[in-house]
Amino acid sequence: MSKLKKIFLLCLIFLMVVVGVVFVLLNNSKLELDLLFYHTGPVNVSILIGLAFAVGFLMGMAVTSLTVLKLKIFGKKGRDRSVKSSTQVVASKS
C-alpha cells in the first residue's frame, strides 16, 4: 500500500508540474503592475498569478498552523471556556 501511495503522489506532483508549465506557456502576455508606492516593469501575467496563489497558500498555512498551535496549547478546555463564556454573554443579554 505504501508503494501505491508513493506512486500516486509522484503522479500527482508530475501532473501539477505539467499544468504549471502549460499555464506559463499559455499566459505569456506582459503586464505592468502599478502599486501605490512601487511600479514594476513588464512582467508575465502567469508569474503574477502564480505569486498571488503562492502568497495566498502561505497565508492560509500560517493561519491554519496558528489555529492548530492554539488548540495544542490550550487544548479542549480552552475551547470549552470560550463557548461557556459566549453562552453566558448571550444569556445575560436576554
N, C-alpha and C positions, 0 to 999 in steps of 0.2 A: 504494500500500500504506500509505503514511503517513496518508492521509486516512481510510482504513478503520480503522486503528488508533486514530486520534483520535476517530472516531465511536463506536467500541466502548467506549473509555474514558469518553466523556461519557455514554453509555447506562448503563454500569456505575455511575458516580457518581450519576446520576439515580435508578437503582433502589435504591441504598443509602440515599439521602435519603428516598425514599418508604417504604422498610421502616422506617427510623428514626422517621418521623412516625407510621406505623401503630403501631409499638411503643409510642410515648409515649401515643398515644390509647387503646390497649387496657390499659395498665398505669397507670391514674391513681389507684390507691389510695394512701393515705398510710401512712407508716411512721415510727415514732420510733426512731432509732438510738442505743443506749446503749453508748458505748465505755468504755474503762477510766477515762479521765480527762475525757471530754467527752460531753455529752448533747445531741443535736440535737433540734430541734423536728420537727414533722411534715414529712416530705419524700416526694416521689413515689418509688415503687419503681423506675420506669423511669429516673429520674435516678441513683439509687444503682447500678443495674445498669450503666448507661452509664459512670459514673465508674469502676467496678471494671474494666470492659472497657478503658477508656482507660488506666488505670494499668498494667494487665497488658500492654497493647500497648506502652506506652512503656518498661516494664522489659525486655520482650523485645527491643525495638530497641536498648536500651542494652547488653544482654549481647551481642547479635549484633555490634554495632559494636565493642565491646571485643575480641571474638574476631578480627574482621577486622583491626583495628588491630594486634593482637599478631602475626598472620600477616604483615602488611606489614612490621612492624619486624624480626621475627626471620626471616621467610622460611621456606623449606623446610628450611634447615639446622637451625634451632631445633627444628622438629618431629622431624627425624631424630635429633637428640641425645637428646630426651626418650624416643623409642622405644628407642634403644640403651641408655640408662641404665636403663630399666624392664626390658629383657630381661636386662641384667647382674644386676639385683637378683634377678630370678626365678631366673636360673641359679645365683647364689651361694647361694640358699636351698635348692636341691636337693641 
